[in-house]
Amino acid sequence: MSASIPKLDNTMASTLAIRDVVKTYTMGAETIHALRGVTLDIDRNEYVAIMGPSGSGKSTLMNVIGCLDVPTSGTYSLEGEMVADKTESELADIRNRLIGFVFQTFNLIPRANILHNVELPLIYGGVSRAERRRLAEQALVRVGLQDRMTHKPNELSGGQRQRVAIARALVFNPSILLADEPTGNLDSKTGDEIMRMFDELHSSGQTIIVVTHEDYIAQHALRTIFLKDGMIETDRRQAKIQGLGAAG
């Protein structure tokens, strides 16, 4: 498993604040109301699961939180920066600096070794070559893959590839680790290993938001937000359940 993960500085409390966010889409003559006035705060070092049925708005909310989309109306503040009025290039900069993405499909470059895959956000961020290598190596140590740095993705298991994706997400020390169905392409045992890594990252001070439809994944979080018809139906905090594992 991973090496010891260093603690993060938690001197700031609030990471993001969403106020009365509405998101609509036009499809032909029809207007789709994906989000209907969502208000939400997530503090530093929270571990939050976002759930809801198909069409509930959870993917749209994830896209707004991840600065992949902007609200039709309402405000969104991330680490004190107002996001809703940013240009696309400014949003790309915020995504690169403040948000680490983990997707179920890994999104790795097949022909590049995993060290280069992890370096990619740093290349886009204009980090020097020597510093890129240092930070990428450090991130791979954090996820326990220091002995696989020269391997290509097709030489790794599914769980190892997801750990590479997590290392890439962590390489800029982001404010938020945003994971969309992170165990969706993994078997139950490997999925459990990935979720234990998220638990460890949260214990080190990382703010984590997981979008999932799986109850056992949401049980790793300390707070679950359930969406229905574009609105928050419930927002509850829960105690950590020990000895979690996938059903079956």
Summary of the structure (lengths in Angstrom):
residues: 248
radius of gyration: 17.8
end to end distance: 22.8
largest distance: 55.1
contacts: 776
relative contact order: 0.20
helix: 32%
strand: 28%
